Amino acid sequence: MIAEARAAAALEADGWAIWARRARTAAGEIDLIAEKEGLLAFVEVKARPGLAEAAAALSLRQRVRLLKAAEIVLAAHPEWGHRGVRFDVIVVDRTGSVRRIKDAFRQE
């Protein structure tokens, strides 16, 4: 929860509006949904002792779950993301450092 709050604060500081935190869908949960200038980002937050460990923590299974959950959200909110959609990962280490991996993966 602390990592998600730090991630949301970092996004907001960069001009992103947070549309949802811990958005629950039938396919699973999305940590953050944010929008900036019509670009919608589905954000997975990973906290680990180190940033590299956190970045490597997103599994294929989790990516598939996020893609399915995003489809559900977009079906419910077709007006979101009129300039595009991407999947970001925000990593947080034990010191509270936050790094964002923009467009971390795509539907294959």
C-alpha positions as CSV (number, residue, x, y, z in Angstrom):
1,M,0.0,0.0,0.0
2,I,2.8,2.4,0.8
3,A,4.5,1.6,-2.6
4,E,1.2,2.3,-4.4
5,A,0.8,5.6,-2.6
6,R,4.3,6.6,-3.6
7,A,3.7,5.5,-7.2
8,A,0.4,7.5,-7.3
9,A,2.2,10.6,-5.9
10,A,4.9,10.3,-8.5
11,L,2.4,10.1,-11.3
12,E,0.4,13.1,-9.9
13,A,3.6,15.1,-9.6
14,D,4.2,14.4,-13.3
15,G,0.8,15.7,-14.2
16,W,-1.2,12.4,-14.4
17,A,-4.7,12.2,-13.0
18,I,-5.4,9.0,-11.1
19,W,-8.7,7.5,-12.2
20,A,-8.6,4.5,-10.0
21,R,-6.5,2.8,-7.3
22,R,-6.7,-1.0,-6.8
23,A,-9.4,-1.3,-9.5
24,R,-11.1,-4.6,-9.2
25,T,-12.4,-6.5,-12.2
26,A,-13.5,-10.0,-12.9
27,A,-10.1,-10.7,-14.3
28,G,-8.2,-9.3,-11.4
29,E,-6.9,-6.0,-9.9
30,I,-5.2,-3.1,-11.5
31,D,-3.0,-1.2,-9.0
32,L,-3.5,2.3,-10.7
33,I,-5.3,3.7,-13.7
34,A,-4.0,7.1,-14.7
35,E,-4.6,9.6,-17.5
36,K,-2.5,12.4,-18.9
37,E,-3.7,14.4,-21.9
38,G,-5.8,11.6,-23.2
39,L,-3.2,8.9,-22.8
40,L,-4.4,6.1,-20.4
41,A,-1.9,4.1,-18.4
42,F,-2.7,0.9,-16.6
43,V,0.0,0.7,-13.9
44,E,1.3,-2.3,-12.0
45,V,3.3,-1.4,-8.9
46,K,6.1,-3.6,-7.7
47,A,8.0,-3.1,-4.4
48,R,11.2,-5.1,-3.7
49,P,14.4,-4.3,-1.8
50,G,16.1,-3.2,-5.0
51,L,14.8,-1.5,-8.2
52,A,16.1,-4.3,-10.4
53,E,14.4,-7.0,-8.4
54,A,11.2,-5.0,-8.6
55,A,11.4,-4.6,-12.3
56,A,11.9,-8.3,-12.8
57,A,9.0,-9.2,-10.6
58,L,6.2,-8.9,-13.2
59,S,5.4,-12.4,-14.5
60,L,3.8,-13.5,-17.8
61,R,0.7,-14.6,-15.8
62,Q,0.4,-11.1,-14.3
63,R,0.8,-9.4,-17.7
64,V,-2.0,-11.6,-19.1
65,R,-4.2,-10.8,-16.1
66,L,-3.6,-7.1,-16.5
67,L,-4.4,-7.2,-20.2
68,K,-7.7,-9.0,-19.5
69,A,-8.5,-6.6,-16.6
70,A,-7.8,-3.6,-18.9
71,E,-10.2,-4.9,-21.5
72,I,-12.9,-5.0,-18.9
73,V,-12.2,-1.4,-17.8
74,L,-12.1,-0.1,-21.3
75,A,-15.4,-1.8,-22.2
76,A,-16.9,0.0,-19.1
77,H,-15.2,3.3,-19.9
78,P,-14.9,3.6,-23.7
79,E,-14.3,7.4,-23.4
80,W,-11.0,6.8,-21.6
81,G,-7.7,6.7,-23.4
82,H,-8.8,8.5,-26.6
83,R,-5.1,9.2,-27.4
84,G,-3.9,5.7,-26.6
85,V,-3.4,3.1,-23.9
86,R,-0.2,1.7,-22.4
87,F,0.9,-0.5,-19.6
88,D,3.5,0.9,-17.2
89,V,5.3,-0.7,-14.3
90,I,6.3,1.5,-11.3
91,V,9.0,0.0,-9.1
92,V,9.7,1.1,-5.6
93,D,12.7,0.0,-3.6
94,R,13.2,-0.3,0.2
95,T,14.4,3.3,0.4
96,G,11.2,4.6,-1.3
97,S,12.9,5.4,-4.6
98,V,10.4,5.3,-7.4
99,R,11.1,4.5,-11.1
100,R,8.6,4.2,-13.9
101,I,9.0,1.8,-16.8
102,K,6.9,3.4,-19.5
103,D,5.1,1.2,-22.0
104,A,6.6,-1.8,-20.2
105,F,4.8,-4.4,-22.2
106,R,2.2,-4.8,-25.0
107,Q,-0.5,-7.2,-26.0
108,E,1.2,-9.9,-28.1
